[in-house]
C-alpha cells in the first residue's frame, strides 16, 4: 500500500454530505482508489469508529487515518515505452499510476526504479532519489517525459526548461465549456492554506502561466465537456489542474481539485483526464530537433468517445496554437 502516513482532520461544512472516500482523497490529496483500500482495511475511522467508504460525512466529524504497516519493497516496474533514446537522454511514455521518483508514501516502484533496473544510466545531478529527472508528471498523468543520462545534459535541459525552450503541451478533458475558445491563465500557485497537501492560486504563490485552446466540445448525460490543448509557460506542481479549476473548468476525473463524481462515472474515469501529448526541444549535444507526440491512452480515448468527441490526432491537436485573445483570464 503506497498511502502510508497517518493523518487526522475535522470535516468542514463544505464537505458535509459527501462520501467518506471522496472527502479523504480530496482533503489529503491522495488517490481515491488507495483511500478506498485503506477504508476497506479498517484503517480509517470516523469519530473513533470504522466506517464504510460510502458513509456520508457530517460537519465536525473527526476522520482519522492510521499509519499503514510497513510492507516489503515493491519490485521495479517494467520500463515504460521508449520514444527516443541515445547515450545522452531518454524520452519515455509514462503510463498512469506510475510515480516518477521516490517520495513520501512512494519509497519504491517508481519510474526511477524502472530505469535503474533496465540499466539506463542516470545523471546524479538530478539529486538523491531522483537521478536523471529533469521534470515530472503527476502519478496519474500519462504522456511524454525526458530523463537525462549525464550531468551536462541534465544541466542543459533544466536550463532550457527555465528559458522556456522546451515545448510541453497537454490535452485535458474538462467540465463545461470555457467562455473563450483561446485563453491565458496567469495566477500564482502555492500551498492551499486550508489543505496543506493541495495547491491553489494564492497571492503569495509562485508565478504561473497556462495557455489553453479549445479543441472540441461534447456532452455526456447532458453534461457539457471540452477537450483543451494546454501549454505551460511555467512548471508548478499540479499547475494545469489548479489553473483550470480556478476558471471553473476542472479536469474531469480529478477528485482532488474538481470532484464531480457523477461526471467521472459517466465518462468511466478513475483518474484525471490529463495527458502530456507533445514534448519538443533541441538536443543539447547533437543540436537536432526532438519533437514527439504521444497518442491518447485508451481510457482517455474511450472517455472522449462517450462524450461524442472524435479522438484527435495528438500532433495536430497540440501543434502551434494561436495567441490568446484579449479576453484571456488573469487571476493574479
N, C-alpha and C positions, 0 to 999 in steps of 0.2 A: 504494500500500500504506500503510495507516494505522499499522501497528506498525513504528516506525522506530528505537527505541532499542536500543543494544547491551546485552547482559546476559550474565552467566556465573554458574553455580551448580553445586553438587555434589548429586547425587541422594541423598536420605536413605533410611533403611531403610523409612520409612513409604510411600515411593513405589515401592519395588522391585517389579518385575513389571508395572507399569502402562505403557500406551502412551506413547511419547515426546510425541506431540502433546497428550495429556491432561495430562501432568506439566508441560510448558512452560506451557500455558494456565493451569493451576492455580497454579503457582509464581509466575508473573509477572502473574497477574490480567489475562489478555488473552483476547480472543475466540478460541475454538478454531479457527474457520474461517480466521481470519487467520494463526494459528500454523501451521496445516496448509499454507497457501500459502507461508509462509516456508520451511518444511521442504522442500517440493517444489522450491523455487527454489534449494536448496542453501545457505541462509543459516544453518542450524542444524547444528552438529556435535556429536558425542559423542566425547570424548577425542581431538579434533582431526580426526575423520573424518566425512564426511557420513553421515547415517543416514536410514532411512525413517521416516515418521510412525508406522508400526506397530511400530517397534523397542520391545522390552520392556526398560525400563531396569533397571540394577543399581545397588545402593548404592555410592556412591563415584565413579561415573562423572561426568566433567566435561562439562556441557552449555553450549555457547557459542552465543549468538545474535548474529550480526553486525549492525552498523548498516545499515539499508536505504539504498540510494541515494536521493538527492533526486529527487522526481518533480514534474512540473508540477502546479500547483494544480488542485484539483477544481472543476468548475463548481458553482454554487449548486444545491442540491437543490430540487425543487418544494416549494411551501408545503404543509404538511400540511392536512388538512381543518379548517376553522374552525367551531367550535361556538358561539362568541359573539364579537361584535366591536362596539366603538364607538370613539370618538376617545380613550378613556381606557385601554382594555386589550383584550387578545385572549386567547381560550381556544382552544387547538388540541388535536387528537387526534394525538399523536405516534406514528409507526409504529416498528416495530422496526428496529434498525440505524442510527438517526439519532442522532448525538451532539448534545447541546443547545448547547454552546458550545465554542470552541476550547480546546485543552489539549495536553499532551504526546502526540504521535502523531496528533493530530487538528487540524491547522492550519486546515483549511478543510472545506467540505462539511457544515457544521453547520446546526442549526436557526436560529442567528443569521444565517448567510449567506442562508438561505431567506427570512427575514423582511426582511432588508435588500434583497434582490433584488426582493421583492414590493412594496417601497415602504412597508412598515409602519414608522411612527415608533417609536423605541425609547428608553426612558429612559436617559440617560447614567449615572444613579446606579447602574445595575447593575454598573458597573466596566468597565475596559478589556477588550475581548474578549467581554464578556457583557452588553452593554446590554439593559435591559429584563427580564433574567432574574430572576425572583422566587424560584423553586425549580427543581429539576431532576429529571429521571428518568434512570435508567441507560440506556446506549446501547441495550440490547436489551429494555428495559421499554416496553410500549405504554401509551397512555392519555392522560388529560387533564392539561394544563399551562397555567398562566396567565402571560402576559407583559404587563408594564407599558409603556405608551406615553409616560408623562410621569413626571418625578421625584416629584411629590407622590403620585401613585398608587403608584409603586414603594415609597416610604417607608411608605405606609399599608398596603399588602399585606404587606410584610415585618414590620411591627409586628403585623398581625393573625395572621400565622403564629406569631410569638413568643408571642402571647397565647392561642394555640390556638383562635382564632376562625375558622380555615379548616378545613373538613372535607376530609380526604384519605383515601379508602378504596380498598382494593385487593382483587383476587381473586388467590389464589395456589393453584396445584395442587402439592401436596407429597407426598413419600414417606411412607407409613404413615398411621396414624390416631391423632391425639392422644388421650391418656387422658381429657382433659377436653374436653367439647364447646365450652366457652367458657373463655377464659383470658386472663391478663395476664402479659406477659413484661417484667420490669424487670431490665436488666443494662447497665452502662456499656459503651460501644463506643469502641475506639481502634485504632491500627495494630497488626496482628498482629506480635508481636516476632520470630516466625520467618519471616514472609513480609511484608516491608515494603510490598508493593503491595496487600496484602489488609487487611481489617479483622477484628476479633474482639471477643468480650466479654473485657475486661481490667479489672482492679481500678482502674487509674488512668485509665480512659477517661471520655468524656463521658456524662452521664446519658441514658438512652434507655428509652422505654416503648412497647411494641407490644401492642395488644389483638387478639384473634382470636376468631372464632366458626366452627364447622364448618358449612358449607352442605350438603355431600353427601359420600358416600364411594363408592368403586368399586374395581375390580380390573382389572389388565392383566397377562396372563401370570402369574396367581396372585400378583401383587404388589399389595398394598393401596395406595391413594392417597386423598387427601382434598382437597376444594376448600374453602379457607378464605377468609373475609372478614376482612381485616386493617384496623385503624385505627391511624394513627400519632398518638402524643402528643408526638413529638419528630421531628427531621428529620436523623438522622445518615446518613452515606454508607453505602449498602448495608444499611440498618437491618433491613428485613424479612428479607432473605436471611440476614444474620448471626444474628438472633434465632431464626428458625425452625430454622436449623442447630443452634443451641445447645441446643434442646429435642429434638433428634433427628429433626426432620421437615424436611429441606432442600427447597427449591423444586426441583421436577422440571426437569431440563434444565440446572441450574446446575453448570457444570464447575468453577467457582472455589470455591464453598463446600460443595457437596454432590455431588461427582462420582459418579453412579451411571449409567454409560453404558448398561447393559442396560435400565434403566427409561426413559431418554431415547429409546433406539432403539425400544422397544415403543410409546412414545407418539408417535414420529416428531417429536421436539422437537430443535431445534438451538439453542435459547436458553432462558433461564429462563422458566418459565410464570408470569409476574407481569404484572398489568395494573392500571393506575390507572383504575378504573372510575367513580369518583364524585369530583366536586370541587364544593364548595359554600362560598359566602362572601357577605358583604354588600358590594355595590358601594360602593367608598369615596367616590364622587362622588354618585351618584344615590340611594344608600340602598336600591336594590332588591335582592331576594334572587336571587342567581345560583346555581342548583342544577342541575348537569348530570350525566348518566350516559352512559357510552360503552360500547356493546356489545363483547363479546369479539371480537378479530380471528379470522379463520378458522383459523389454525394452532392457537390455543388451544382454540377450539370443537371442532375435529377431535380434539384430544388428549382432551378430556372424553368425546366420543362413543366413542373407543377404550376408555376406562375404564368405559364403561357409565353415565356420569353425564349427566343431562339438562342441556343448556346453559341456564343460568338467565337470567331477566330481571335485568339488572345492577342496575337501580334498586331492584328488590325485594330482591335478594340483599345489596345494600350499604345498605339502609335502616337505621333505628335498631337498634342491637344491644343485647341485654340486658347489664347489668353482669356482670363476671366473678364466678364463684363463689369461695369461699374456697380452692378447690383450684388457683387460678391459680399460675403459676410466677414466683418471684422468684429471679433468678440472680445478684443483686448480692452 
